[in-house]
Amino acid sequence: MYTIPELAMPKSRRVTTVCNGRKEVWEDREEAQDFFLRQMMTIEGEERERAECVYIQLIHGLEECSDED
């Protein structure tokens, strides 16, 4: 039987991110999550907030994630 996280995740691992005006298509959602988590840990100020916004959308399973509110 499936567990809750497996049901919540989309079937496609492909995800599109838009951060600071730069659009990028990732073939693996986990790679994108790792990238934006590292950005959050190493950058300060507005750039950190942008990375955090995209990261939160990624962990919630959105297929298109943007730093715009």
N, C-alpha and C positions, 0 to 999 in steps of 0.2 A: 504494500500500500504506500502511496505517496505521503511524504511529510509536508507540512505547511509551507516551508520555504520553496520546495520544488513546485508546488502549485502556484505560488506567487510569482515566480520568475517566468518571463516570456520564453516561448519555445526557441526563438531566434537568439543567438548569442551576439549578433551584429547590433551595433548601437552607433548613433550619430551624436556628436557633441559639438556645441558652438560655445567657445569661450574666448572672450576678448576679440570678437569678430572673426575668429579663425574656426572654420568648419572642418571637422575631421570624422571620418568613418572608421570605426574600430570593428574588426572581425571577432574580437573576443571581449565581452563585457568586463571580465575580471581584469584584463590588461588596462582598460580604461579606468576602472576603479582604482587600481594600483597607482596609475599615473597621477590621477587627481588627488589621491590621498597623500602622495609624496609632495605634490605641489602645495597642499595645505600645510604640510609640516615644515616646508623650507622657505615659504614666501610670506611676507607680512603685508598688512594694509589691504587696499582694495583688491589687489590680485588674489590674495588669500580668500577673500569673501567670494570672488567669482568662482574660484576652484571649488570652494565649499558648496556653493549653490549647485554646481554641476554634479559633484560627488553625491549629494543628497538625492538628487533625481536619479542617478545611476543605481543607488542601493534600493530605491523604490521601484525599480524595474521599468522605467520609462524608456522607450526606444529612441526618442529624440530629447536630448538634454541641453539646456541653454543656461547661460549665466544671467539672462534677462528675467526680471520679475514678471 
